[in-house]
Amino acid sequence: MAFYQQPPTLEDPFSTDRVLRSYLARTFAAGEERSKLESDLASLSAVVRDELHPLSLEDRMNEPVLTSWDPWGNRVDRIEVTALWKRAKEVTAKYGLVATGYERAYGSLSRVAQFALVYLFAPSSDVYTCPLAMTDGAARTLLAHGNKPLIERAIPRLTSRDAATMWTSGQWMTERTGGSDVGLSETVARDAGDGRWLLSGTKWFTSATTSEMTLTLARPEGNPRGGKGLALFYVELRDDAGRLKNITINRLKDKLGTRKVPTAELELRDTPAFPVVGTSDGVRSITPMLNSTRTWNAICSIAFMRRGLSLARDYARKRVAFGAPLSEKPLHAETLADMQCEFEAAFHLTFRVCELLGQDDGRQLDAQGEQLLRVMTPLAKLLTGKQAVSITSEALECFGGAGYVEDTGLPVLLRDAQVLPIWEGTTNVLSLDALKALAKPEAAEAVLDEIRRCVALAGDGDAGVCARAAFYAAQKALEVITSHGDDLAIVEASARSIALTLARSTALALLSAHAAWSHRHESDPRSLYAAQRFLQRGVSVTSEVSIDRSRALAMDVL
């Protein structure tokens, strides 16, 4: 009889996730609050396993479709999204994937509860998390700036649990001049004299063109060049008849991954808009959105890692090679263990940022806590984005040739993960962002104090050994800044290695602290095994920098 390989099966995402369940047990006190959250997570998990995951496989070949003209020659610029995206909006509203963060039912842990839901949802959403991240970011930004009319208009819709009234938002910053140096933006804003401003320009890469509103940057006429001359504007995309307000969709982007996201290139021609806060300093004004979207990015990164691991682990039990299941092969076990320890460290780093974000929402952070959040947000995003690509690539390799075949539904994990180090700031941009924050001595001390806290929680045992190693690595990375403080070129060239070392150090420290708790309260040594293995894989990546030699290699000229 011919042999047919049994494919991997997606196990229940929540009940089989030891790391998430252990973290929640430590973070939430036993009682009604935790029971309610775990019930919601279990319910969403069943939807993911039984409905969204099968639908994503069934809907694999479908992509958004742009219809520019109707049969009679009228410009309509209508985008039809996929079946899963339509269902994803209903699931989002029902489970409050945005709303939970604003209802504050869990107090300062509301962000943790929200992102635990997002973490389960993300890998089977066909990246519907993209507009959700910007929706969350828009809500947070409007609230931060206190524009009462815009808050009253948008917040109830952005945070609604009713799919019929729920809005999503875009974040339109990238132009032909690029997305990192937004100070080069060419979109112009003209005062209409009636409270509105009219925006004209091209937005080269917009990932939420089907949303009801967006926040965007434009330069009011007469303002100076650069980021300070930009202003942050609120735009509602369509009129009451559903027609775009002086917006033309030039095309949908043909991308490597995230192909279910209707990313578009737009032309604005006197598109009506309202300033969110003043008519300058737009880059600074949009910071609350970036902090939120970068956290979503990190959550999606760990969610993709977890999904790749889950499928690879299930397949290892089923795939027999050379007389035994892969799960019994020592080398395959080593590979999965390496993937798992990277994921566990990334998980604790990311959810620590969620904790800080929730405390910031409730104005519960002191000055040092604010500095810690300011540094840890880019660190978590840059590290987890790189890890997501590495771990999903390794996961595909665990399936051999099947991991490279599209109709297995596996390659999309890697293609979609590749966006995570790019969106919301590349690794280099985020490294420089972290370096800018660390220029304040109190910010560097906040990071060291966070690791000291973990060292104390880890105690004197094996977990403490790992936590103390994390502290020494972080100290060494920060010394690069102080020892080369007068040589800005050396410090800038070292920014990536400093940021990655601090991110891995903090991740190890947090994992070690949790490992000590898990060993005491759950009699489970696996988190400790993960911490020890993560340390063995290397925490510090700092090294001596030679500017001249680097340039010679980079540009291949002497």
N, C-alpha and C positions, 0 to 999 in steps of 0.2 A: 504494500500500500504506500502511495506517495506521502511524503512528509510535508506538513504545512505548519509553519511556526505560529505559535500562539502569540498574538500581539499584546503589548502592555495594556493594562487596564488602569484607569484612574481610580485609585482608592478614595474613600471619603476624605476630602482635604482637611477637615477639622479634627475628626476623631483620631486620625493617624499622625497628626502633627505634634510629636512630643515636645518640640521646642516652643511652639506657640502655647500649648496647654500648660507647660511648666512655667513659662513667663507670666501668664495670666494668673496662675495660682500664687505666684510670689507678689504680683503687683496689686491684685484686687483681694481685699479681705473676703473670707468665706461669708456667704450670706445672700440676701435677695438680689443685690446689685450684680454680683458675679454670676449668679444663676440666670438672671435675665440676659446678660451679655452672652453667656455660653449657649443659652437656648437660641438666641438670634443667630449666633455663629453656626450652630448645628443646622438650623433651618436653611440658612444661605448656602451652607456647604452641600446640602442635599440638592438644591437648585443647580449649583455649579456642576456637581457630578452627574446628575440625572438629566439635566436639560441643557445648560449652556455649553458644557464640553462636547456632548454629541452634536449640538447644533453648529458649533464652530468647525467640527470636522465635516459635517454635511454641507456647510455653507462656504467651504474652503475656496472654491473657485470664484465666488461672487465678490465684486468690488464696487465701490461707489460709482455712480454714473452721472456725468454732467450733461444736461440738455440745455444748449445755449439758445435755441430758437424753437418756437412752436411751429406747427405745420403752415401757418399763415404768415410767417416771416417776422413775428414779434419776438423781441429779445426777452427771454424768460429767466435764463441762468438758474435752472432748477437742478438741485443735487438729490439724487435718490440714494439713500444709505441702505445697507444690507439688513437682512431679516434679524440677524443677531443684534445689530445696533439698536433696532427698534425695541427688541425685547429687553436689551440691557438698560434702556431708559426706565422701563417699568420696574425692573429689579432694583435699580438705583433708588428710585423714589420709595418703593416699599420698605427697603432695608435702611434707608437714610444714609447712604454712602457719603453724602455731603452734609445732610441735615444733622446727623449725630454730633458732629463737631460743634454745632451752634446751639443745639437744644440744651447742652450742658447737663444732661441727666446724670452723667457720671462725674460731675464736678471737674476738677483739674485733670482727671483721667479720661475725659470725653474724647480727646484726640486719640488716645490709645485705643479706645473702643471703636472709634470711627475707622482708624487705619487697620485694626485687626479685621474688620469687615472687608475693607478694600483689598487687603492682602490675600484673602480667600478668593475674592471676585476677579482680581486683575488678570490672571493667566488665561481665563476662559471668556474674556470680554472683548476679544479682538481690538484691544487697546482703546476701548471706550473710556478708559481711565484718562485719556488725553484731554478731552473736553471737561471731564469731571475735575481734573487737577486745576484747570484754569477757572472753572466755576467756583471752586473753593477759594482759589487765590483772589478772584474778583470780589467775592463776598468779604473776605478778610481785609482787602485793600479799601473798599468803600467804608467799612466800619472803622478802620483805623483813621481815616481822614475826616469822618464825621459830617459828610455832606448829606444833610437831612433829607432833602427832596429825592436824591438818588438812592439813599438807603431805604426810604419808604417805598420807592418804586420797585427796586430790584431785589432787596434782601429776601422778602417773603417768597419770591419766585425762585431765586437761586437756591434757597434752602427748603423748598417745598417737598412734602412726601406724597404729593399728588402728581402723577406723571402727566396729567392733562394740563396742569398749570406750571409745572417745573420748567425753569429756564436753565440752559447752559450758557457759558460765556467763552469768548475767545480771549486771546492775548496777542495783539498784532504789533510786533516790534521789528521783525526782520524785513529789511528792504534789500534792494540790489546792492547797497553798500555793505551789507553783511548784518549779522546778528550779534556779534560780540561787542563791537564798537558802535553802539546805537547812537552815539553822539553825531554820527555822520548821516543820520536820517534826513531824507529829502522831503518828506510829506509836510505840506504847508497848511497852516490853520488861519482862516480869515474870519474876523469878527463880523457876524451878521447884524449886530446891533440890537438884537431882540433877546439876548441871553444865549443864543445858539452861536456855535462856531461852525464854519464850513471847511471840511478837510479835503485836500486834493493831493494825490500822490499814488505811488505803487507800493503795495505790500506784497513782497516776493514769496513769502512762505507763511501761510495762515492755516492753523490746524483745527480750527473750529468754525468753518464757514457755514455750517448748518445751525449754529447757535443763534439764540435770539438777541444777544448783545455781545459787546466786546469792550475791553479796555485797550487803548492804543496810544502811541506817542505821535506828536506832530509839533512843528515849530510855528508858533504864532508869528505873523508877519512883523518884522522889525526886531525880533529877538536875535541875540548873538548866536554864532555857531557853537557846536559842542553840546554836551549833555545838559548843561544848565539852561540852555536856550529852548529845550524841549518842554512840552507840557503834557500832562496825562489827561486823556479825554475818555468820556463814556459815550458809546455809540449803540443805538438800537438798530439792527440791520434791516428790518422790514417795516413797511407801513401796515395799516389795518387790513389791507387786501392781500398781504403776504408778498408784496413786491419789494425787492431790494431798493434801499434808499440811495440812489445815485452811486451804486456799487456795481461794477462789471467783473464777472469771474472770467479771467483770461483763459485759464486752464487748470486742471487738476495735476498735481505733481506725480511723476512716475518714479517711485522710490524703491529702494532696496527692500525695505520692510515696512511695517505699519501700513500696509496697503489697504486696510479697511478704513483707515482714517482719511476723510476727504480733505486732504491738504491742498490748498488752492493758492493761486496767484491772483491778486485783486487789483483793480484800478478804482480809486476813489475820485469822484468828480463833484466837489461841493457837497460832500456827504455831511449831513447835520450831526453835530456832536455837542457835548457839554463838558466843560472843565470839571475834573474831579476835585482838584485842590489848587487854586491859583493858575497862573499862566507861565510858569517856569519850573525848573528843578524836577522835570518829569521823570528822569531816571531814578532819582532818590524817591520820588513819590510811588513808584511801582515796586519798591523793595518788598513790601509785605506780600505781594503776589509771588515774587521770586522765591521767598523763603518757603511759602506754601507749596509751590509747584516742584521745588527741589526735593521737598520731603516726599511728595507723591512719587517722584522719580525713584527715590531710594526704596520706597515701599514696593514699587513695581519690580525693581531689580531683585530684591530678596524673594518676591513672589515667583519670578521666573526661575530663579535658582532652585527654589523649593519644588516647582513643578517638574523641572528637568530631573532632579534627584528622585522624586516620587516615581516617575515613569521608569527611570533607569533601574531603580531598586526592584520594582515589580517585574521588569523584564529579566533581571538577573536571576530571579527565582524560577523563571519559566524556560530560559534559554539554556539548553544542554549543549556543551561543546567538550570534546575530548573526554567523554565519559562522565561528566558531572555538571550540575548547574553552575552558571557563572558565579552565583552567590557563594559557592564553596571554593572558588579559585582564589588562592592567596593574593595574587597580583590584582585581580579585579576588586577584591575587598579593599586593598590599599588605595586604589583609584577612587572608589566611592567614599572612603574615609577622608581623603584629601578634600573632596568636594564638600562633604558634610561639615568639616571644621571651618572652611571658608564661609559657608552659608551661615553657620551658627554665630560666628563672630559678627558677620554683617547684620544679622537679625538684631542682635542686642545693641549694636551701634545705632541702627535705624530707629528702633523703638525708644531708645533713650532720647533721640531728637524729638520724637512724638510726645514724650512726656514733657520735655521743655517747652514745646510749642503750646501744649495745653495749659501749662502754667503761665505762659506769656499771655495767652488769651484771657486768662483770669486775673491778669496783672499781679501775679504772685511771685514773679522773679525779682530778685534784688539786682543791683548793678552787676555783680559778678555773674549771676545767672544769665543776664542779658548778653554779656560778653561770651559766655560759654555757648549759648544758642547761636550767636553770630558766627562763631568759629566752626562749631560742629555741623551746622547745616551744609556748608559746602564740602566739608571733609567727608560726611556720610554719603553725599551724592556722588562725589568723584570716586571714592573707593568702591562703592557698591555697583556703580555703572561699569567699571572695569571688570569687577568680579562676575557680573551677570553674563558678560560676553564670554569670559573664560569658562565659567561653569556650564553654561548652555552648550558651548562648543564641545566640552568634554562629555556632556550628557549624550549628545548626538553620536559621538564616537563609541559610546557604550553599546550602541545598537549596530555597530558595523555599517554595512552598506545600507541597511534599512533607514538609518538615521539621515541618509542623504536623499532619500526618495520622498518626493513631495506628498504623495497621497497617503503616507503614513501619518501625516499631520505633525511630524517632528521638526522638519527644517524651519518652520515658521517661528519656533522658539528662539532660534539663533538670529534669524533675520530681524525679528521684532526687538530682540535684546540689543542689537547693535545701535539702536537709536539712543539707548539710555546713557552712554557716555557723551552724547552729542547734544541732545535737548537740554535746555536750561543751563547751558554753560559747559564747554568742553573741559577736559581734565586740566589743561593748561590754564584756561580762564579761571576756573574754580581755585586752582592752586594759587594764582596771583590774588584772587579775592580773599582767600584765607590768609595769605601773607600780609595783605593790607590790614586785616583785622588784628593780626598778631603783632603789628608794629606798636600797638599799645601794650606796655608791660603787663597791665592788669588782665589783658586777654590771655596772654601766655600763661600767667599765673592761674587763671581760671581753668585752663586745660589741665595743668599739673595738679590743681586741687581736686579736680574730678577724678583723676587717676589715683590720687592719694586716698580719696574716699573709697574707691574700689579696693585698694590695697588693704585698708582697714577691714572692709567687709569680707575680703578673701581669707583673712586670718593668717596663721603661721604654717599651715599645711602646704600641700602640693599646689593648691589653687593660689596661695599667697606667693609661691615661687614665681608663678606665671605673671601675677599682677605686678610684682616688683620688677621683673624683667621689662614689662611694659613701661613702667615709670622711667627706668634708666634709658630706654630707647627714645622716649619722648623728650627727656632732658637733653640727650645728645642732639636730637633734631633741632630743638630750640636754640642750642648753643651755636649752631651754624649762623643763625640770625645775629646773635650778639657778637660773635667773634669776627664777623665780616660786615658789621654794621656800616662801615665807611665805604665799602665796595658794593654799590647797589647792583652792579652787573653780576657779581658772584652770587649775591643773595637771590636775585631774580632767576638766574640759571639753576639755582638749587631749589626753587619753589616747589616743583613737582615732587622731588624726593622728600622734602620737608613735610609736605602735605600728606603724602602717602604714608610716611612713617608715623606721623601723628595720628592719622586715621586708623592704621593697623594697631598702634599702641593703645589707643582708646578702646578700640573694639576688643582687643585681648583683655584689657583691664575689666571691662564690663562683663565679658564672658566669664572671666575668672571669678568675679564676685557672684555671678549667678551660679556658677559651678559649686561654690562653697555652700550656698543656700540649698541647692538641689541635693547635694550629698547629705546635708543635715536633715532636711525635711522630707525628702522623697527616697532617700537611700539609693540614689541613682548616680552612678559615676560617669555617665556618658558625657555630660557637659564638661567635666574635668578632662576626660580623654580628648575632647574637642579643643579645649584650651591648650593642653600640652602639645597637641599636634599642630595647632595654629602657630604656636611659638617656634616649634621645630621648622616650620615652613619659612620662617623669617619674618621679622617685624620691622627692623630698620633697613631702609634702602638708601640711606644717605651715603654720599661718597665725595671725594675731593673733585672739584670742578676746575677745568682749564678752559677758559673762554676761547683762546686761540685754537687749541686742538679741537674743541667741539665745533667751531665754525668751519675748520678745515674738513672735518668729516661730514658735517651737515651739508655743505655746499660742494664737497668733493673738489676743492681748489686750495692751493697753498697761497 
